[in-house]
Amino acid sequence: MRELPNDPKMNWIPDEWARMYEQLSEHSAWYSGDADQLIQFYATRRSVSTVNGRFWAENAINTNNRTIVHTPIAGDIATFSSDLLFSESPSFKIPEAHEKTEAGEIIRNETTARAIQAEDRLIEIIDEGGVINRLLAAGETSAAMGGVFLKPTWDLEIADFPILSIAQPDSAIPYFRYGMLAGVIFHKIVLQDGDRVFRLLENYTNGLIETGLYVGDQNTIGSRLPLTYLSETKDINPYLNTQIPRILTRYVANKRPHKRFRGTDVGMSDLQGVETYMDALDMTMTSWMRDIALGRARIHIPADVIENDGNGNAYFDVGKEIYINLDIDPGQLGEKAISATQFDIRAAEHETTATKLISTILHMAGYAPHSFGFGTGSNVSEETSELRERKTLITKQKKERFFKDPIQDVLQMMMQIDNIHLGKSTPTEFRPDVTFADTLGHDISRVANTVNMLKTAQAASIETRVRMVNPELSPDRVQ
């Protein structure tokens, strides 16, 4: 079992995580949409072979006094991924609250009554704690960074219900056994005082959260201090017994397996493998904007029309409407004439290149370009549209599988927290079930046409047709 560090000279981050954290830093810079963060990342890594020759690596130090255009497509991908999963709220229920007899009637007994009580309280916890909004944030983080941690907790000073918090993958050192999370150390910097760095580490194991405060520098963990050393940490319990015999957090992998770090159990980002294409997109957009800047008309004027302001400064008044005729034969005007030069702007070439790069980026990230509006049009049939969306649908279904079990585990732990630490009489023996909404497929006009054809052909009962049009209705409402 992993323990909090006791070697003051230990590297921070641990050596075995150095390469992984390097990639997390790169993806974080792209996800931020901030050109300054990209410059900061690549400026210190221009000699690294994996970034050698990239547009950002070459321009991170010397921008040649020109504007570099950054297209925040990484953030768009992450937001879209989260919207696929959580823009429409998933449905939550306790399965035991909906058990039926063979005749289709809900079973009424003590177990069902407790399950109904548990489900009612579960919905309250989800609504009061803004769980859906937290899951939206988790979905976006997972897509961009390769994974995310869901941490149920409680704090009676701010809420009388369990709280779902989100932890970033670059603030955690997880360890796995047989592909399952066996423990994790969360870390954060609580104070920097000159060269001294104060870090707070939380070691999550079965039924226990051990917290330690360390003072070191940017590279080493340093010595362990009592939590009372800082005002920010003095009220933290160094050994918190959660009274829940499981690790009080769950890790959600975005995709598996990880193509770059084979054999690891951490998830892979949607941005993995498309960094060079995003880099090329920024180079293309920067070149396009440079063409526009260079394409502005330049006026060439003869020296004869230059005026002097009396202080030795020459200028040309572009707003002046009347000029004295030059005493020159018109046939010999030549270079004495006022003329303009305007360079071509290669708009079509740049647009074609940018569009191709964006389509490639989206495809490699796991999405159909059609889902982002590429290739849409009035002449596209429903069948063709569905085929184009299929890649996005497959990606959505994969991500749902990775999210489903962790969400169900965390919701059950939140119900246990509600009972044990918040004094509520919430039944804790039931495991919630999560069903994701069909954000891509429930087109009411298409369903209506199908239902109408079934009715005409007398191929479906009224009950079946009602369920097709209203999949969210309870059995009682359907009847």
N, C-alpha and C positions, 0 to 999 in steps of 0.2 A: 504494500500500500504506500502511495506517495505521501510524503510529509513536507511541511514547510521547511525551507532551506535553513541550514545551520552553518554554512561556510561563507564568511564575510567576503571572500574573494571570488565567489561564484559569479560567472558572467550573467548579465541580465540584458537580453533574453538568454535562457539556457541554450547551450550550444546545439542541441538536437532540434531546436525550433528556429534557429537563425534563418535558414533558407525559407521556411514557411512564412515567417514574419516579414521577410523581405518582399515576398509576393503579396502579402496582405497590405503592406505599405504602398505597393504599386497600384493595386486595385482600389485602395482607399483614395489615392490621388486622382485616379480616373473618375471614380464615383462622385467625388466632391464637385466636379464641374468647375473647379477653380484652377486657372492657369498658373497661379503662383505656387500652388501645391505640386503641380506637375514639374515646374521649373525646379522647385526645391528638391524633389525626389531625384530627377535625372541629372541635376548639376553635380551630385556627389557620386554618380554611378556611370559617368561617360566612358570609363575604361572597361566596364563589365561587358563581357562578350554578348550577353543576351540583349543588351540595349544598344550595342555598338552600331552606328549607322542610322539610328532612328532620328526622325525629324526633331523630336523634343530633346533628345540627348545632344544633338549637334547645336541646338539653339538655346539650351538651358542657361549657358553662361553668357554668350554674346548674341544678343538679339539684333545686332546691327541697326539699332535705333529704329526698328520698325515693329509694327503691331503684329503679334502672333494671334491668329484666330483659333479659338478652341470651341469645338462642337460638343456639347455635353450629352452625347448619345449614351454613355454608360449609365448615367442617372435615369435617362428615359427608359432604358431596358429594365433597370431594377424596379422602377415605378410600375411599369407595365406588368412585370411578373407578379408583383404584389397585388395589383388590381385584379389579375386573373383569378387569384385565390380568394381575396377578401373584400373586393369592392362591393360585392353582394354578400351579406352576412351568411356564414354557414349556419346550419340548423344544429341545435344541441338538444340531446334528450337522454333520459335514463331508460334503456331498453326494457327493464323490468316493469316500468310504469305503463307499458303498452302491450303487455302479453295478453293474448286472446284465447278463447276457447275455439274448438273446431267450428262452432257456429258463428264465429266472428265477434263475439262479445268480449269486452275487456274483463279479465279475471279480477275478482274483488276478494282480496285476502290481506293479511297483515303485511306480507312482503310487498304487495302492490301499493298498499297505503304508504309504506315507508319510502318506496321508490318515487311515488308521486310527490311526497314531501321533499325528497332530495332534489327532484327535478325543478320544483318551484323555487327552491333556494338557489340552485345552480343558475337559473335564469336571472335571479336577482343579483347574484355575485357578478355575472357577466355584464349586466347592465350597469350596476353601480360602479364597477371598477373599470369601465371602458375597455373591456377585454378585446373587442373587435378592433378598436383603434390601435391597441398594442400589437395585435397580430398583423395589422397592415404595416406597421413599422418593422416588425420582425421579418415579414415577407420581403420587404425591400432590402433590408440588411443582408438577409440570406442570399438573395440573388446576386448582389454586388460582391459580397465578401466570402461566399462559399458556404456559409452556415451562420447560425445564430443560437444563442442560449436563451431559454425561457426560464425565468426564476420566480417562482411564487414566494411571496413573503408577507409580512404583516407589520403594521406600525400603528398602535392604538392612539398615538398622538395626532395622527392625520386621518385615520379612517377606521371604521368598525367593521370592515370587510376585508377579505384577502386581496392582496395587490399582485398583479402580474407585472414584473419588470423584465426588461430586455437587456442582455449583456452582449457586447460586441465580441466577435471572435479574436480580435487583436488585443483583448483585455483578459484573455484566459489561456491557461495551459491545461488542456484536457488530457486524460489518458484513458485508453479503451482496453477492454478485454473481450475477446471473441466478437468484436465489432460493436460492443455495447459500452456506453459510458460507465466507467468504473470510478471516476472521481475527476475533480477539476479544481484548479487553483485560479481564482479571479484576482486580478491585480489592478491597481490604479495609483497614480501619483497624487498625493494629498497636499504636498507642499514642496516648493523648491526654494532653497535659501542659499544663493550663490551657487557653489559647486555641489552643495549637499542636496540630495534628492530623497524625500521621505515617501516610501511606498507602503500601501496597505494591501496585504495579501489575505484572501479568504480561501481556506481549504475545505471544500465540500466532500464529505464522505458519508457513508450510510448513517443517518441519524445524528450527525454532528457537523457543525461549522466552526472550525478553528480559525481565529483571526490573529494576524501578527503585523506589527509595525516595524519597518526597517529603514535605516538611514545609510545611504551609500552615495554613488554618483551616477552619471549617465550610463556607465558600463557595468558596474558591479552592484550586487544586492546590498552589501554592507552588513552592519550589525543589527541585531534585533533589539528593539526597545520596548518598554512597557507601553500599553495603549494609553495610559494616563499621561504620557510625555507630551502629547499634543491635545489642545482643546477640541480639535476636530474629531478625535478618536477616543476621548476619555470615557465616553458613556457606552462604548461597544463591549459586549460580553465576549471575552476571549475564547470561551468554550461554550457554545450554544447547543444544548441538547434539543433537537427539533421535535423529539418524541414521535417522529415518523421514520420507520425503519428503512428508508430509502434515501438516495441522494436527492436533495431538495432542489433539483434543477434538471432540465432536459436539453439535449443538444439536437438541433435540427440541421441535417445536412441538406444543402441545396441540390447537389447531384452527386452521385457515386457511380463508378469509382473515380478517383482523382487521376487524371491522365498524366499529370506531371510528377506527382508524388505517389507512384503506384505502391500499394500495400498499406497506405495510411487509411485511417478511418474518418478523417476530416472530409468535409464536402468540397466540391469544386465550384468556383464562381462561374456565372454566365459569361464573365469577361475573359475566362481562361482561353488563351489561344487566339484572341482577336485583338490583342494589344497593338500589334503591328498595323492592322487595318485601321484602327482608330487613330493611330499615329499618322498614317497616310491620309486619312480624311482631314485631319487638321492641317497637314501640309497642303492639301488641295485647296481648302477654304482660304488658307493664308495666301496662296498663290493667286487665287481668284480676286481677293481683296486688293492685292498688290497690283494686279492688272487694272483694276478700277482706279486706283490711285495714280498709276502711271498714265492712264488713258485720259486724264483731264486735259482739256485744251491748254496749250501754251501759246502766248502771244509773242511774236518777234517784232521788235520796233527799231526804227533807225535812230541813230544817236541824235539826230537833229531835233527830235521831239522830246528828248529828255529835258526836264526843267530843273532849276536849282532853287532851293528854299532860302537862299541867302546865307546859310550857315555852312555851306560847302557840301550839303547833302543833295544828291541827285535823286529825282523821282519821276514817275510817269503817272499822270492822273487818268485812271481808266474811266472815270465818270465825266470827263470833259467832252463836250459836244462840238466845240468849234476849234479848229486848228488853222494856223496861217499856212497858206499854200507854200510848198517847198519850191524854191527857184531851180527846178530841175526839169529837163526835157522828159515828158511822159514816156517817151520811147526808151529812156535810159533809167527809168525809175528803179527797176531791178531790186537790189537789196535795200533800197531806201523805202520800200513799201512796208506797211504794217500787215503782217500775215499771221496765221494761226496754224499750229500743228496739233493733231489729236491722233493718238495711237489706237490700234484696234484692241478691243476687250474680248478675250476668248471665252465668252460666257457659255456658249453651247458646249465647248469641250470640257470646261470645268464642271458644268452641271451634269453632263453624262458620266464623268469620272466619279463625282461625288455620289450620284445616285447608285452607281454600280457598287461603290464601296459600302454605302449604307445597307444595301440589299445583302451584300456578303456578310457584313457584321451581324445583321439580324438573323440570317440563316445559320451562321456558325454559333450564335448564342442560343439557338434552339427555337427560333420563332419564324413564322411565315411572314415575309415582307408585306404580304397582303393585309396582315393584322394591323400593320402600322399605316395603312392607307396607300401602299405601293401597288399599282396594278389594278386599282378599283375603277369602276366605270359602270355606266347604265346598261351596257351591253353584256355584262357578266351575269350568267345564269346563277340560280341558287345552288345548283349542283356543282358548278365550277367554283363558286365561292367557298362551298364546304370543303372541296378538295384542297384548295389553297390554304384553308385554315387548319388543315389536318396536322401539320407539323406543330403549330402552336397548341392544338388540343392535346397532342401526345405529351408535350413538355408540361402542360398544366396537370395532366393526370399523374405523371411521374412525381411532380412536386407535391401533389396532394398526398401521395403515399408516404413521402418523407415527413410531412407535417402531421399527419393524422394521429399516429400513436403518441408522439410527444405531447400534442395538445390534450389528448384524452388523459394521459398520465398527469399532466400539470393541473388540469381541472379537478381531478380527483384529489390531488394533494391540496389544492385550494379549499376544497370541502373539508378535508381533514384539519387544515389550519383553522378554518371557521369553527370547527367543533372543539378542537383542543386548546387553541390559544386565544380565541375570541369569545368563548363561552356560549356559542350557539348550539342548539340541539340538532345540528345537521347530521342526517345519516351518512356514514362514511364508507359503507360496505359496497357501494355501487360504483361502477366505472362508467363515466359518461361516454356517449357515442357522438361523433362529429360527422356530419354529412356536408360536403362542400356544394355550393350553389353552382348551377350550370350557367356560367357567365357567357358562354359562347353559343350554346345550342338552343336556348328556349326562345325561339322566334314565334310570337303568338299568331302571326298571320299564317305561317307555315303549319303550325299545329291546328289552326282553325280549318285550313283546307283539308288536312288529313282527317280530322274528325268528321267533316262534312261528307267526305268520300266514304268513310266507314258507315256513317248513318244511312247514306243512300243505298249502300250495298247490304245494309242490315247485318254488318259483320262485327258489330261491337255493341254491347249493352249500354244503357244510359249511364250506369255506374262507371263503366270503363271510360266513356267519353268525358264524364265529369272529372275523373282522375287525371286524364291526359291534359285537360285545359287548366286544372287547378291542382298541380302536384303537391302544393304546400298544405292542402286542407287535411284536417284530422279525419279519421274514419267516421266519427259522428257527424261531422259537417258534410261529408260526402253523402251519407245516408239521407 
